């Protein structure tokens, strides 16, 4: 990644484990030592649980693995960077990556992942209110990557799962579905398989930051329709509708 970006300006890569606060804090210290400031923090790392689709078939380590990156990774980024950003007095933005598969409404077959992203969305909203109360020099935004299928590192993230969080049951976890296999499954079911241009998605996210948006996402009208339906169901004491691909 550093090599790909180096032709566009000065780029520096620092290997960081977002599940480890000391590692993220060392990154923050390095950024301020070398650059002197941080104006844009993207807490973007994410993984799936790798434990299957049914909640009762997940293991404790599946939860720990997913939450250590998706939830604690965001928390560690905020804990390490935001105090420094506030102390500097310079304007800044913290963008936390959530997912419409959980951040807007749960996807039943990905319950652990969806719940981790719901946590990110809720936390980011609370963070935004608290940063505004602290003076508003630094603000927060939530990013929902959307617009189609995303061929990201999420599909190969299990290779980075630490041995300490390996599954403990005798049966091996089901092999992870590749991106192409997932597209084939959707096509067989007659569902859309349009793939997002990640470079364009990155530009879209940055434009959302420049525009001062709190929610950065495509398809907000459809999301609003789902949220209205969920609110109506909750008001009646009913089970709200889940998200669908």
trRosetta pair geometry for C-beta under 8 A, 3 or more apart (Angstrom, degrees):
i j d omega theta_ij theta_ji phi_ij phi_ji
1 4 5.6 -54 -148 34 32 112
1 5 6.3 13 160 -6 66 112
1 13 6.8 122 77 -95 99 132
2 5 6.2 -71 -147 45 27 99
2 6 6.0 45 156 -51 67 102
2 11 5.2 170 -150 125 73 119
2 12 7.3 9 -130 -152 121 12
2 13 4.1 -90 -64 -27 129 124
3 6 5.8 -37 -140 4 28 119
4 7 8.0 -67 167 17 30 99
5 8 5.6 -65 -171 36 63 111
5 9 7.7 -38 158 51 87 78
5 11 4.6 122 103 -91 108 159
6 9 7.9 -126 -161 67 32 38
6 11 4.8 -114 -91 38 61 121
8 11 7.6 60 61 -44 83 120
12 34 7.0 -51 53 126 173 159
14 27 5.2 150 107 -121 138 89
14 30 5.7 140 -107 89 157 156
16 23 5.2 142 -156 151 68 104
16 24 6.0 83 -175 -91 122 56
16 26 7.6 -174 -114 72 95 95
16 27 4.6 6 -98 -62 138 137
17 20 4.3 39 96 20 112 112
17 23 4.3 61 49 67 81 172
17 24 7.8 -97 80 -42 52 76
18 23 7.4 -106 -70 91 21 118
18 24 5.9 63 -129 -74 54 117
18 43 7.7 126 -149 -150 139 85
18 45 4.8 174 16 40 154 151
18 69 6.0 78 80 -139 112 66
18 72 7.6 144 136 104 81 76
18 73 3.4 40 138 -133 124 99
18 76 6.0 164 -175 64 67 132
18 77 6.9 -12 -145 -49 107 97
19 68 3.8 29 -134 156 122 101
19 69 5.5 -49 -65 -74 102 60
19 72 5.7 62 -136 90 61 121
19 73 6.1 -39 -69 -70 54 85
19 76 7.5 162 -136 -9 11 150
20 23 4.0 67 86 6 109 114
20 24 6.9 165 88 -9 59 83
20 76 7.4 84 86 -129 25 162
21 24 5.7 -61 -149 42 36 106
21 25 5.9 36 155 -22 72 108
21 72 7.9 -87 -59 172 85 104
21 76 4.6 -148 -104 -126 67 108
21 79 6.5 -28 -140 84 114 138
21 80 6.9 175 -165 -58 75 108
22 25 5.6 -53 -141 39 30 113
22 26 6.3 35 155 -23 63 103
23 26 5.8 -52 -151 32 29 112
23 27 6.8 33 148 -20 61 102
24 27 5.4 -49 -154 31 38 116
24 28 6.6 38 149 -19 66 101
24 73 7.8 157 -73 -149 141 58
24 76 4.2 119 31 146 159 114
24 77 6.0 -108 -165 -78 139 50
24 79 7.7 83 100 68 130 93
24 80 4.6 -156 127 -16 97 157
25 28 5.6 -49 -149 35 36 112
25 29 6.4 38 151 -19 65 103
25 76 7.6 -97 -39 -175 75 94
25 79 7.6 -49 -77 109 96 95
25 80 4.4 -146 -91 -119 58 112
26 29 5.6 -51 -146 36 33 113
26 30 6.3 37 152 -21 64 105
27 30 5.6 -56 -150 36 30 112
27 31 6.4 33 152 -22 65 103
27 80 7.0 58 63 143 89 152
28 31 5.7 -51 -149 32 32 113
28 32 6.5 20 158 -9 65 107
28 38 7.4 -60 -141 -30 78 153
28 80 4.0 -175 -20 153 144 104
28 81 5.0 -151 -113 -80 122 67
28 84 6.0 164 172 8 117 150
29 32 6.1 -62 -149 43 29 103
29 33 6.0 30 154 -22 66 111
30 33 5.6 -55 -141 37 29 111
30 34 6.0 8 166 -3 66 113
31 34 6.5 -70 -143 47 21 95
31 35 5.4 -29 -178 30 64 118
31 38 5.4 39 139 -71 138 111
31 81 7.8 5 57 -112 147 101
32 35 6.8 -59 -102 60 21 79
32 36 6.4 52 -162 -126 53 16
32 37 7.1 66 -118 -65 70 19
32 38 6.9 -62 -70 -23 79 99
32 84 5.7 -106 -68 -172 144 142
35 38 7.1 89 88 -70 133 63
37 88 5.7 122 -121 -162 89 159
37 90 5.5 -2 -148 47 131 159
38 41 5.9 44 156 -61 124 96
38 81 5.8 -79 88 -156 158 112
38 84 6.8 62 25 103 118 116
38 85 5.7 -76 74 -85 99 97
38 88 7.9 159 36 2 68 156
38 92 6.3 51 107 -128 71 136
39 90 6.5 -74 -93 129 88 118
39 91 6.6 36 -142 94 96 70
39 92 4.9 -140 -145 -108 41 76
39 93 7.2 28 156 19 63 76
40 92 6.8 -158 -63 -156 35 75
40 93 5.4 1 -115 60 71 93
40 95 7.2 4 -170 2 86 110
40 209 6.7 38 -126 -172 121 158
41 77 6.1 154 166 171 124 113
41 81 5.0 128 -97 124 154 164
41 82 7.9 -103 30 -64 160 69
41 85 7.3 -94 -19 -59 128 145
41 92 7.1 37 -4 172 95 115
41 93 7.3 -164 33 96 67 51
41 94 4.8 -12 67 -115 109 70
41 95 6.9 176 90 27 55 67
42 95 4.9 -15 -110 69 68 107
42 97 7.1 44 -179 -34 88 103
42 143 7.8 -4 -142 9 96 149
43 73 6.3 150 -170 128 102 87
43 74 4.4 101 148 -116 148 68
43 77 4.1 -165 -92 43 113 162
43 78 7.3 -30 -53 -39 149 78
43 94 7.1 20 -7 -177 107 90
43 95 7.1 -173 27 91 69 53
43 96 4.7 -9 63 -113 114 69
43 97 6.5 -148 96 13 63 79
44 95 7.9 20 -66 104 89 98
44 97 4.5 67 -125 -7 58 139
44 143 7.9 -19 -105 66 87 136
45 69 5.4 -104 127 -175 110 100
45 70 7.7 -130 107 -85 74 44
45 73 4.9 -106 69 178 115 158
46 69 6.4 139 -127 129 25 113
46 70 5.3 53 -129 -100 75 88
46 73 7.9 -146 -76 58 48 151
46 97 6.4 -103 -37 102 125 121
46 99 7.5 118 -154 -44 161 120
46 117 8.0 31 -135 -83 131 99
46 154 5.8 -14 97 -95 97 105
46 157 7.5 -91 107 -81 51 160
47 50 7.7 -27 158 -27 105 103
47 65 6.7 -83 104 146 140 91
47 66 6.0 -139 89 -117 93 57
47 69 4.7 66 11 62 110 153
47 70 6.6 -122 41 -44 69 95
47 154 6.7 174 -118 -135 35 69
47 157 4.0 -163 -120 142 91 149
47 158 7.4 129 -163 -67 113 52
47 160 7.6 -126 -96 69 135 109
47 161 7.6 137 -172 -79 153 88
48 66 6.7 -28 170 -107 24 108
48 110 6.9 -75 -139 -146 107 112
48 112 8.0 99 -174 83 62 103
48 113 5.0 -30 -130 -79 70 134
48 154 6.4 82 -25 -179 94 94
48 157 6.7 137 21 58 72 127
48 158 7.6 -38 63 -58 90 94
48 176 7.9 136 66 -130 130 113
49 58 6.1 -22 151 -129 147 119
49 62 4.2 53 176 174 105 98
49 63 6.8 2 -130 -74 120 36
49 65 6.5 120 -143 75 54 105
49 66 4.2 -36 -88 -51 74 134
49 110 7.8 162 14 -160 106 72
49 112 3.9 49 -54 82 146 140
49 113 5.8 -126 -16 -47 91 82
50 62 6.1 -149 66 -128 75 93
50 65 6.8 -31 30 95 117 149
50 66 7.9 -170 12 -61 80 97
50 158 4.9 117 -99 -105 135 117
50 161 6.7 -47 5 -69 164 153
50 167 7.7 -129 115 -48 108 115
50 173 5.6 24 155 177 90 159
50 176 6.7 -47 -122 -82 88 105
51 57 6.4 169 152 113 94 79
51 58 4.0 86 115 -121 149 70
51 59 5.9 -160 -123 17 134 75
51 62 3.4 -8 -41 -115 137 154
51 112 6.8 55 42 7 120 151
51 167 7.0 147 -106 -96 88 120
51 173 6.4 -88 -111 -124 42 118
52 57 4.6 -40 79 104 140 128
52 58 6.8 -150 55 -72 87 63
52 173 7.1 -146 -38 -151 87 84
52 174 5.9 94 -86 14 89 120
53 57 7.7 33 60 52 47 127
53 108 7.9 48 177 123 99 71
53 109 4.0 -29 -150 -163 117 82
53 110 6.9 -51 -127 -65 73 47
53 111 7.8 98 -177 -2 51 90
54 57 4.3 70 74 8 101 110
54 58 7.5 -155 94 -23 55 77
55 58 5.8 -42 -161 8 41 116
55 111 4.6 -37 -77 67 100 157
55 112 7.2 145 -117 -47 76 82
58 62 4.4 -123 -164 72 91 145
58 63 6.4 88 150 -45 127 85
58 111 7.7 -118 -27 70 141 108
58 112 5.7 133 -117 -48 157 134
59 62 4.8 111 53 -5 69 99
59 63 7.6 -134 99 2 46 83
59 167 5.4 133 22 -136 151 80
59 168 6.2 163 -165 30 150 87
59 169 6.3 -150 -78 -16 132 105
60 63 5.8 -56 -161 37 38 111
60 64 6.2 35 146 -19 70 108
61 64 5.2 -50 -139 39 40 114
61 65 6.0 44 159 -24 69 103
61 165 4.6 158 -166 -169 101 65
61 166 6.5 -12 154 78 158 22
61 167 6.0 -167 72 -95 128 41
61 168 6.4 125 -3 -16 134 96
62 65 6.0 -52 -146 34 26 111
62 66 6.4 19 158 -11 61 110
62 112 6.1 -103 134 -88 104 177
62 167 6.9 28 -56 -93 90 92
63 66 6.1 -64 -147 41 27 105
63 67 5.8 10 165 -5 67 117
63 112 5.8 -129 -99 -140 66 125
64 67 6.2 -63 -136 47 23 101
64 68 5.8 33 162 -34 63 110
64 165 5.4 -143 96 -130 112 114
65 68 6.0 -52 -142 25 21 114
65 69 7.2 0 163 0 55 105
65 161 5.5 1 -142 -136 136 105
65 162 7.8 -170 -112 36 95 79
65 165 4.4 140 -74 150 94 139
66 69 6.8 -77 -164 43 26 95
66 70 5.7 -11 166 10 69 124
66 112 5.1 114 47 142 167 113
66 113 6.0 -116 -152 -85 136 60
66 116 5.3 -134 145 -45 104 151
67 70 6.1 -66 -117 55 30 93
67 71 4.5 -20 -160 29 74 121
67 72 6.3 71 143 -10 73 95
67 112 8.0 -95 -42 179 87 97
67 116 5.5 -152 -94 -108 64 113
67 119 7.9 33 -129 40 94 161
68 71 7.6 6 -43 52 9 82
68 72 5.1 -31 -149 41 39 129
68 73 7.2 70 136 -38 48 86
68 165 7.2 -109 5 -85 149 159
69 72 7.2 6 -33 56 11 85
69 73 4.7 16 -171 -30 42 132
69 157 7.8 -176 99 -176 175 136
70 73 6.3 38 -41 29 6 114
70 74 7.3 -5 157 -12 40 107
70 113 7.3 160 -66 -142 165 62
70 116 3.8 56 103 155 142 134
70 117 6.7 -71 -178 -64 131 62
70 119 7.6 101 124 62 101 116
70 120 6.6 -92 165 -47 86 122
71 74 6.1 -60 -160 33 27 106
71 75 6.5 22 149 -14 64 109
71 116 5.3 -117 -42 -152 99 89
71 119 5.0 -4 -110 102 114 143
71 120 6.7 -131 -102 -61 63 80
71 123 7.9 124 -147 -12 82 152
72 75 5.1 -52 -142 41 41 115
72 76 5.9 44 157 -23 71 103
73 76 5.9 -52 -144 35 26 109
73 77 6.6 30 154 -20 60 105
74 77 5.8 -55 -153 33 31 113
74 78 6.5 26 154 -14 65 106
74 96 5.1 50 -137 -136 124 118
74 120 5.6 150 -36 -119 166 95
74 123 6.8 120 119 90 137 144
74 124 7.8 -76 -176 -64 140 93
75 78 5.9 -60 -152 39 31 108
75 79 6.1 28 154 -18 68 110
75 123 7.6 -77 -77 -173 82 159
76 79 5.6 -54 -139 40 32 111
76 80 5.9 22 163 -14 67 112
77 80 6.2 -63 -142 41 23 103
77 81 5.8 -12 174 11 64 119
77 94 7.5 145 128 -151 111 110
77 96 7.9 162 73 -98 137 88
78 81 6.7 -71 -127 50 19 88
78 82 5.0 7 -169 -14 64 127
78 94 6.5 62 -101 -161 83 154
78 127 6.7 -101 -125 -123 145 141
79 82 7.2 -16 -79 31 11 102
79 83 7.6 6 -176 -8 41 108
80 83 8.0 -100 166 31 14 97
80 84 7.6 -12 148 2 53 119
81 84 5.8 -74 -160 45 40 108
81 85 5.7 37 153 -24 80 111
81 94 7.3 149 94 -102 125 110
82 85 5.3 -54 -139 37 35 113
82 86 6.1 33 162 -18 68 104
82 94 6.5 -15 -84 -64 101 145
82 131 7.8 -106 -150 -95 124 111
82 138 6.6 153 -143 131 82 159
83 86 5.9 -56 -145 38 29 108
83 87 6.2 30 156 -21 64 109
84 87 5.7 -54 -143 37 30 112
84 88 6.5 35 156 -26 63 104
85 88 5.9 -52 -152 27 29 112
85 90 7.3 -94 -162 65 67 83
85 92 4.4 -89 -163 49 125 163
85 94 7.7 -170 35 -55 169 102
85 138 4.9 88 129 -93 122 144
86 89 7.7 38 170 -66 37 41
86 134 6.5 -47 -127 149 130 138
86 135 7.9 120 -144 43 96 124
86 137 7.0 123 -126 70 60 119
86 138 5.8 -85 -77 5 72 136
88 92 7.8 78 64 -30 125 130
89 137 6.4 -81 -160 -165 42 165
90 137 7.2 127 96 169 18 118
91 137 5.7 -125 -99 -175 53 72
91 138 7.2 161 -160 -81 41 50
92 137 7.1 39 24 134 78 79
92 138 4.4 -9 66 -114 95 90
92 139 7.8 175 92 25 53 56
93 138 7.2 -176 -78 -159 26 65
93 139 5.7 -17 -113 68 73 80
93 140 7.3 142 -164 -103 63 23
93 141 6.2 4 -175 4 110 111
93 209 5.4 140 107 -153 165 108
94 127 7.0 -76 84 142 136 138
94 131 7.7 -174 25 -69 119 158
94 138 6.7 46 -15 170 99 106
94 139 7.4 -154 28 102 76 36
94 140 4.7 -26 70 -109 99 77
94 141 7.3 166 85 25 50 65
95 140 7.6 157 -84 -163 33 57
95 141 4.9 -19 -108 70 78 98
95 142 7.5 154 -158 -101 63 16
95 143 5.3 41 176 -24 109 118
95 205 7.1 99 179 176 157 111
95 209 6.4 -66 -65 -87 133 114
95 216 7.3 -12 -142 21 118 141
96 120 5.4 -165 149 -175 122 102
96 123 7.3 -85 130 88 175 102
96 124 4.5 -146 47 -86 133 125
96 127 7.8 97 -14 43 137 150
96 140 7.0 5 -2 -170 104 105
96 141 7.6 176 25 87 66 48
96 142 5.6 -28 69 -112 88 67
96 143 7.0 -179 85 21 36 82
97 120 7.3 -28 89 167 41 153
97 142 7.9 128 -113 -165 16 60
97 143 4.9 -38 -105 72 64 105
97 145 6.7 18 -156 -23 110 102
98 102 7.2 -140 176 86 92 94
98 103 3.5 87 151 -86 128 148
98 117 4.8 110 -167 -169 77 91
98 120 4.4 -180 -97 97 87 120
98 121 4.6 62 -120 -63 159 86
98 124 7.0 -109 -45 5 119 142
98 142 5.2 8 -1 -174 121 108
98 143 6.9 156 23 70 70 47
98 144 5.7 -31 76 -87 91 74
99 102 5.3 46 76 40 101 100
99 103 5.2 148 63 -3 43 109
99 113 7.6 -12 50 152 153 99
99 114 7.6 -105 83 -115 118 55
99 117 4.2 -59 37 -138 94 158
99 144 6.4 110 -137 -140 19 77
99 145 7.0 -26 -110 43 71 86
100 103 6.0 -64 -93 57 24 96
100 104 4.5 -2 -150 9 69 125
100 105 7.7 4 172 32 70 72
100 144 5.0 75 -49 -170 82 127
100 146 5.7 61 -16 -89 131 120
100 217 7.0 115 -63 -151 109 139
100 219 7.6 -9 -85 85 160 126
100 223 6.4 -110 -131 -100 118 116
100 243 6.5 159 143 -145 82 148
101 104 7.9 14 -38 38 16 92
101 106 7.9 36 175 -160 55 31
101 107 4.3 -13 -161 -19 93 131
101 110 6.2 19 159 70 123 139
101 113 7.1 5 118 116 113 111
101 114 5.7 -97 146 -100 73 89
101 117 6.7 74 85 49 65 159
101 243 5.8 -163 -118 98 52 149
102 105 7.7 -67 -94 88 12 24
102 106 5.8 37 -111 -111 58 54
102 107 6.4 -61 -53 10 75 88
102 110 7.3 -88 -56 104 112 107
102 113 6.4 -131 -50 122 148 68
102 114 3.2 -172 -92 -155 102 57
102 115 6.4 -104 -149 -29 118 19
102 116 6.9 6 164 58 158 57
102 117 3.3 99 91 64 128 114
102 118 4.9 -108 167 -37 84 78
102 121 7.7 176 117 -6 77 123
102 243 7.6 -90 -38 17 35 146
103 117 4.6 -81 -47 148 84 102
103 118 6.0 -174 -96 -88 37 43
103 120 6.4 -51 -96 73 109 98
103 121 3.9 134 -149 -51 90 132
103 142 7.0 173 -168 167 140 132
103 144 6.0 -150 77 -99 143 107
104 121 7.7 166 -53 -95 42 165
104 144 7.1 45 -37 -121 109 150
104 223 5.0 -98 -135 -147 146 107
104 226 6.4 62 151 89 117 133
104 227 6.7 -93 -168 -65 90 98
104 243 6.2 99 84 -86 99 129
105 226 5.6 -105 -16 151 142 127
105 227 7.5 -152 -52 -80 106 61
105 230 6.1 -158 -101 -69 118 144
105 240 7.1 -129 -137 126 113 120
105 241 7.1 0 -170 101 152 68
105 242 5.8 160 147 -161 111 39
105 243 3.9 151 83 -49 98 91
106 111 6.8 26 -173 -122 122 63
106 114 4.3 94 -141 148 73 144
106 115 7.1 15 -113 -64 113 65
106 118 6.9 -24 -77 -52 85 131
106 242 5.4 -61 81 -137 77 95
106 243 6.3 -173 81 12 24 98
107 110 4.6 19 90 42 113 101
107 111 7.8 -134 85 -69 61 42
107 113 7.7 -20 58 81 112 104
107 114 4.9 -173 36 -77 75 132
107 242 6.5 114 -112 168 29 112
107 243 5.0 -57 -72 72 74 106
107 244 7.8 132 -118 -92 86 26
107 245 7.8 54 -126 -50 127 78
108 111 6.4 0 -163 -68 39 91
108 114 8.0 -19 -60 6 17 160
108 242 5.3 -19 -33 -147 95 168
110 113 4.3 -39 166 50 104 117
110 114 5.1 116 100 -31 85 97
111 114 5.7 -57 -138 39 25 111
111 115 6.2 23 163 -19 63 107
112 115 6.0 -56 -147 36 27 107
112 116 6.6 28 153 -21 62 105
113 116 5.8 -58 -153 32 31 112
113 117 6.6 22 154 -13 66 107
114 117 5.9 -60 -151 39 32 106
114 118 6.4 38 150 -23 66 103
114 243 7.7 -178 -130 35 129 125
115 118 5.4 -46 -146 32 37 116
115 119 6.6 45 151 -23 62 100
116 119 5.6 -50 -159 30 34 116
116 120 6.9 36 145 -20 64 101
117 120 5.3 -43 -149 30 43 115
117 121 6.5 43 152 -18 67 100
118 121 5.8 -53 -150 36 34 110
118 122 6.3 29 155 -14 67 109
119 122 6.0 -59 -144 41 28 107
119 123 6.0 26 159 -17 66 112
120 123 5.9 -59 -143 40 25 109
120 124 6.1 25 160 -21 63 110
120 142 7.2 133 135 -135 91 110
121 124 6.0 -57 -146 34 26 109
121 125 6.6 26 157 -18 62 105
121 142 5.7 70 -123 -151 66 156
122 125 6.0 -57 -154 33 30 110
122 126 6.6 25 152 -13 64 107
123 126 5.8 -59 -152 40 33 109
123 127 6.0 37 151 -23 68 108
124 127 5.3 -51 -143 37 33 116
124 128 6.3 40 154 -26 64 101
124 140 5.4 -166 -167 152 79 127
124 141 7.4 -17 177 117 126 15
124 142 4.3 126 104 -74 156 104
125 128 5.7 -49 -151 29 30 113
125 129 6.9 29 152 -16 61 102
125 142 7.2 -24 -54 -30 72 135
125 214 7.9 67 -110 170 70 127
126 129 5.9 -55 -155 35 35 110
126 130 6.4 27 152 -15 67 109
127 130 5.8 -61 -147 40 32 108
127 131 6.1 30 157 -19 69 107
127 140 4.5 81 108 -41 107 169
128 131 5.9 -54 -143 37 28 109
128 132 6.4 31 155 -21 62 106
128 139 6.4 34 -138 -171 81 77
128 140 4.1 -121 -78 60 75 105
128 141 7.4 85 -92 -70 122 35
128 214 6.0 47 -134 -136 162 117
129 132 5.8 -56 -152 34 30 112
129 133 6.5 27 152 -16 64 107
130 133 5.6 -53 -148 38 35 111
130 134 6.3 34 151 -21 65 107
131 134 5.4 -56 -147 37 35 113
131 136 6.8 97 135 -101 78 37
131 138 5.3 -98 -158 95 124 81
131 139 5.5 157 114 -114 136 39
131 140 5.6 140 13 -14 145 97
132 136 5.0 30 -134 -84 54 88
132 139 7.0 44 -70 -114 76 89
134 137 7.8 -78 110 28 91 86
134 138 7.5 -16 86 50 123 94
136 139 6.4 14 -158 -71 64 97
139 212 7.9 26 83 -149 159 76
139 214 8.0 -97 161 -98 116 80
140 214 7.5 41 98 -139 66 84
141 208 7.0 154 173 131 150 107
141 209 6.4 -155 30 -101 160 72
141 213 6.2 77 -137 97 128 68
141 214 5.4 -156 -120 -147 72 36
141 215 7.4 -161 -164 -61 83 17
141 216 5.8 50 160 -15 123 111
142 214 6.7 23 20 157 82 71
142 215 5.9 -14 66 -109 94 59
142 216 7.1 -173 90 25 44 79
143 205 5.4 26 -134 -132 134 113
143 208 7.3 139 -107 80 91 148
143 216 4.6 -21 -109 70 71 114
143 217 7.2 153 -163 -66 43 75
144 215 7.2 3 1 -169 111 86
144 216 7.0 173 25 85 67 58
144 217 3.7 11 57 -99 110 121
144 218 8.0 -127 95 34 97 58
144 223 7.9 80 97 -86 169 155
145 150 5.5 37 142 -78 130 157
145 152 7.8 18 150 -35 169 147
145 196 7.4 169 174 82 95 169
145 201 6.2 44 -142 179 90 138
145 205 8.0 -26 -90 -69 74 123
146 196 7.9 148 122 -83 20 147
146 217 5.2 48 18 -163 135 87
146 218 4.4 -151 96 51 105 92
146 219 5.4 -112 148 28 139 117
147 194 8.0 -89 143 113 67 117
147 196 4.9 97 86 -105 104 115
147 201 6.7 -161 39 -98 137 104
147 204 8.0 104 -32 34 150 173
147 218 4.1 68 -68 39 91 160
147 219 6.9 -170 -77 -19 53 108
148 192 7.3 -101 -127 134 83 118
148 194 4.0 -89 -128 103 130 92
148 195 5.7 165 135 -135 127 7
148 196 4.4 164 65 -53 101 80
149 179 7.5 128 160 -164 122 98
149 182 7.5 160 -145 110 133 117
149 183 6.5 94 169 -90 177 93
149 186 7.7 -150 -71 15 135 164
149 193 6.3 -12 -9 -165 140 52
149 194 6.6 158 13 86 87 45
149 195 4.9 -47 70 -105 97 62
149 196 6.5 -164 73 -2 39 83
150 154 7.4 56 102 25 108 128
150 195 7.7 138 -85 -157 23 71
150 196 5.2 -14 -89 41 71 124
150 198 7.0 94 -150 -89 86 96
150 201 7.5 23 -114 -44 109 174
151 155 7.0 -32 -151 -1 59 140
151 179 4.8 62 -120 -156 89 162
151 195 6.2 8 -18 -155 107 121
151 198 7.3 -99 61 -43 76 122
152 155 6.9 135 73 -1 52 88
152 198 7.0 134 -82 -106 86 135
153 156 5.8 -72 -158 53 61 92
153 157 5.9 90 141 -69 82 84
154 157 5.6 -25 -145 -20 33 123
155 176 7.1 143 -175 150 61 124
155 177 7.7 -82 -145 96 94 65
155 178 6.2 68 174 -151 124 46
155 179 4.7 -50 -98 -51 167 90
155 182 7.7 -121 -115 -2 120 136
156 159 5.7 -15 167 8 82 117
156 176 7.8 145 -107 105 36 152
157 160 5.8 -60 -170 36 57 108
157 161 7.5 80 136 -48 73 84
158 161 5.2 -18 -162 -15 53 121
158 176 5.3 -172 10 -48 144 144
161 165 5.9 -112 -179 84 91 106
161 166 6.9 115 129 -88 113 60
162 165 5.1 73 68 19 86 97
162 166 7.7 -108 108 -39 49 74
163 166 5.3 -13 -157 -28 48 118
167 172 7.5 123 72 -148 135 40
167 173 5.3 145 -11 -45 155 106
177 181 4.8 -132 -166 89 83 123
177 182 5.1 99 139 -62 123 90
177 185 7.5 -28 -158 -9 141 141
178 181 4.5 96 53 6 80 104
178 182 7.0 -142 93 -7 42 86
179 182 5.7 -56 -152 34 31 113
179 183 6.5 33 151 -20 65 104
180 183 5.6 -50 -149 34 35 113
180 184 6.5 37 152 -20 65 104
181 184 5.6 -54 -151 35 33 113
181 185 6.5 36 151 -21 65 103
182 185 5.6 -51 -150 32 33 113
182 186 6.6 32 152 -16 64 104
183 186 5.8 -56 -151 37 32 110
183 187 6.2 33 152 -20 66 107
183 193 4.8 83 -157 -152 89 121
183 195 7.7 -23 -101 -67 132 106
184 187 5.6 -53 -145 37 32 112
184 188 6.3 35 155 -21 65 105
185 188 5.8 -54 -149 34 29 112
185 189 6.6 18 154 -9 62 110
186 189 5.8 -66 -151 44 32 105
186 191 4.3 -86 -170 73 86 109
186 192 7.1 -42 159 75 126 35
186 193 5.1 148 94 -83 124 91
186 245 7.1 -106 -116 131 117 147
187 190 7.6 45 -179 -71 32 21
187 191 7.3 -95 -70 55 24 66
187 193 5.2 -11 -66 -42 90 143
191 245 6.3 43 -178 108 149 115
196 200 7.5 -135 176 68 79 102
196 201 5.3 46 159 -54 123 130
197 200 4.0 53 92 17 112 113
197 201 6.6 170 89 -17 56 84
198 201 5.2 -50 -143 36 37 116
198 202 6.4 44 154 -24 66 100
199 202 5.7 -51 -154 31 31 113
199 203 6.7 30 149 -16 63 103
200 203 5.5 -51 -150 36 37 112
200 204 6.3 43 149 -23 66 103
201 204 5.4 -50 -149 34 34 116
201 205 6.5 37 151 -21 65 101
202 205 5.7 -51 -150 33 33 112
202 206 6.5 29 154 -15 65 105
203 206 5.8 -55 -148 39 33 109
203 207 6.3 35 153 -21 66 106
204 207 5.7 -54 -148 35 30 112
204 208 6.6 34 151 -22 62 104
204 216 7.5 143 135 175 84 104
204 218 7.3 -11 170 -52 155 98
205 208 5.6 -54 -155 32 33 114
205 209 6.8 35 148 -19 64 100
205 216 5.6 85 -132 146 63 143
206 209 5.5 -47 -153 31 38 114
206 210 6.5 38 149 -17 67 103
207 210 5.5 -52 -148 38 36 112
207 211 6.1 32 153 -17 67 108
208 211 5.7 -57 -142 40 30 109
208 213 4.4 -62 -171 43 86 130
208 216 3.3 102 142 -121 163 113
209 212 7.8 41 172 -66 31 26
209 213 7.4 -75 -71 42 23 84
209 216 7.2 -11 -47 -78 62 148
213 216 5.2 121 95 -76 129 76
215 220 6.8 108 120 -111 129 125
217 220 5.7 119 86 -70 102 88
217 223 6.9 31 115 -17 144 156
219 222 4.7 -34 -179 37 95 115
219 223 6.0 102 123 -24 84 96
220 223 5.2 -54 -145 40 39 116
220 224 6.1 46 154 -27 69 101
221 224 5.7 -51 -150 32 30 113
221 225 6.8 34 150 -21 62 101
222 225 5.6 -48 -153 30 36 114
222 226 6.7 33 151 -15 65 103
223 226 5.8 -56 -153 37 35 110
223 227 6.2 34 151 -19 68 108
224 227 5.5 -54 -144 38 33 112
224 228 6.3 37 155 -22 66 103
225 228 5.8 -53 -150 33 29 111
225 229 6.6 28 152 -16 63 106
226 229 5.7 -56 -151 37 33 111
226 230 6.3 34 151 -20 66 106
226 241 6.9 -118 -153 88 83 114
226 243 6.8 46 -171 -102 155 72
227 230 5.5 -52 -146 37 33 113
227 231 6.3 36 154 -21 65 104
228 231 5.7 -52 -147 35 31 111
228 232 6.5 34 153 -21 64 104
229 232 5.7 -51 -149 33 32 113
229 233 6.5 30 153 -17 64 106
229 240 7.3 121 118 -161 76 86
229 241 5.4 -12 125 26 124 126
230 233 5.8 -56 -150 37 32 110
230 234 6.2 31 154 -19 67 108
230 240 3.8 42 -141 -161 79 132
230 241 6.2 -112 -79 45 74 75
231 234 5.7 -54 -144 38 31 111
231 235 6.3 36 155 -24 65 106
231 240 8.0 46 -32 -115 24 124
232 235 5.8 -54 -150 32 28 114
232 236 6.8 16 154 -9 61 108
233 236 6.0 -67 -156 42 32 104
233 238 4.3 -93 -167 79 83 104
233 239 6.6 -47 166 88 131 29
233 240 4.3 154 77 -100 134 59
233 241 6.6 157 -24 -11 153 72
234 237 7.5 43 -174 -75 34 22
234 238 7.3 -99 -67 56 23 64
234 240 5.6 -6 -50 -64 87 112
